Amino acid sequence: MADWQEIGPLSRTLRADNPGPMTLDGTNSYVLGAPGAGVVVVDPGPQLEGHLSALAAAGRVELVLITHHHADHTEGSARLHELTGAPVRAVRPEHCHSGEPLRGGELIRAAGLDIEVLATPGHTSDSVCFFLKNDGAHGSVLTGDSVLGRGTTVLDYPDGRLGDYLGSLEQLRVLGSAGGPVTVLPGHGPVLPDLAAAASAYQAHRMERLEQVRGALASLRSESGAEPSAADIVAVVYGDVPANVLGAAELSVQAQLEYLRG
């Protein structure tokens, strides 16, 4: 039986059974809709028939939205389109099915909702978030992998870039600071109560890591007289990171090095 979590008056979530080092407990698929209306599904998740069938049965699916192209968010999109007939919209045309590509700043009206599309590149170049102004006291933002429920986000370099990501975090911080606390509905991990606080913490973490990378770069250059590799810096800065995510850490270091050199 599907284990739904009710979040706000317009939102609920169903977690896919695809846990792992990059997906935490699994991918969060969201179902959005006003009372008495159809529904919008955000991030159908992996190709798991039971999960997709539960999403298809959640209501009259009018639209499927995608936060970014990674397979743990998009793999089930074509099948959900088959099950429901609902168009699938993403930034990248190859992940759309009978729907137009998403545009940053666009206002989508579906399932009795107004959903604002926020362009938030950085985790990937095509990352977007979705803002629901009336979901709870001060609204909610579906952040995909731009802000997670726990831990930090990997920059999928070279597609994801640190400069873009810092700009996206600032955009989210400002949005979350405009009124009362805005709820974070992340692609992985638990719901967070305060977008501004989450984005500020992410900004501080990025600046701390950037300083660590800058220091390791200078130290390793001094010791060897040569330019260190990203793997060399990972060994210094990310020594406490589990082996199964070291590859992801190296991608983030490569993004940091490009930012510093730029």
ABEGO torsion letter per residue (X at the ends): XBBBBBABAABBBBBBBBBEAAAEAEBBBBBBEBBGBBBBBBGAEBBBAAAAAAAAAAEBBABBBBABABAAAAAAAAAAAAAAGBBBBBABAAABBGBBBBBBGBBBBBGGBBBBBBBBBGABAABBBBBBAABEAAEBBBAEAABBABEBBBBBOAABBAAAAAAAAAAAAAAAAABBBBBBBBABEBBBABAAAAAAAAAAAAAAAAAAAAAAAAAAAAAAGBBBBAAAAAAAAAAABBAAAAAAAAAAAAAAAAAAAX
